[in-house]
């Protein structure tokens, strides 16, 4: 059985970065040419990190 990354993570910054990248990737399916997370730019990376923090707080309750 796989362990829950959210429950077992002891590195919040790494968890936020992981969530932000996965959220970004989930939106790239809507575009003909997907932009990799590394090329998203500082503005979009900051916005998706903010969403990742909100997601983490919501899921942890």
Secondary structure as a PSIPRED ss2 file (coil, helix, strand):
# PSIPRED VFORMAT (PSIPRED V4.0)

   1 X C   1.000  0.000  0.000
   2 X C   1.000  0.000  0.000
   3 X C   1.000  0.000  0.000
   4 X C   1.000  0.000  0.000
   5 X H   0.000  1.000  0.000
   6 X H   0.000  1.000  0.000
   7 X H   0.000  1.000  0.000
   8 X H   0.000  1.000  0.000
   9 X C   1.000  0.000  0.000
  10 X C   1.000  0.000  0.000
  11 X C   1.000  0.000  0.000
  12 X H   0.000  1.000  0.000
  13 X H   0.000  1.000  0.000
  14 X H   0.000  1.000  0.000
  15 X H   0.000  1.000  0.000
  16 X H   0.000  1.000  0.000
  17 X H   0.000  1.000  0.000
  18 X H   0.000  1.000  0.000
  19 X H   0.000  1.000  0.000
  20 X H   0.000  1.000  0.000
  21 X H   0.000  1.000  0.000
  22 X H   0.000  1.000  0.000
  23 X H   0.000  1.000  0.000
  24 X H   0.000  1.000  0.000
  25 X H   0.000  1.000  0.000
  26 X H   0.000  1.000  0.000
  27 X H   0.000  1.000  0.000
  28 X H   0.000  1.000  0.000
  29 X C   1.000  0.000  0.000
  30 X C   1.000  0.000  0.000
  31 X C   1.000  0.000  0.000
  32 X C   1.000  0.000  0.000
  33 X C   1.000  0.000  0.000
  34 X C   1.000  0.000  0.000
  35 X C   1.000  0.000  0.000
  36 X C   1.000  0.000  0.000
  37 X H   0.000  1.000  0.000
  38 X H   0.000  1.000  0.000
  39 X H   0.000  1.000  0.000
  40 X C   1.000  0.000  0.000
  41 X C   1.000  0.000  0.000
  42 X H   0.000  1.000  0.000
  43 X H   0.000  1.000  0.000
  44 X H   0.000  1.000  0.000
  45 X H   0.000  1.000  0.000
  46 X H   0.000  1.000  0.000
  47 X H   0.000  1.000  0.000
  48 X H   0.000  1.000  0.000
  49 X H   0.000  1.000  0.000
  50 X H   0.000  1.000  0.000
  51 X H   0.000  1.000  0.000
  52 X H   0.000  1.000  0.000
  53 X H   0.000  1.000  0.000
  54 X H   0.000  1.000  0.000
  55 X H   0.000  1.000  0.000
  56 X H   0.000  1.000  0.000
  57 X H   0.000  1.000  0.000
  58 X H   0.000  1.000  0.000
  59 X H   0.000  1.000  0.000
  60 X H   0.000  1.000  0.000
  61 X C   1.000  0.000  0.000
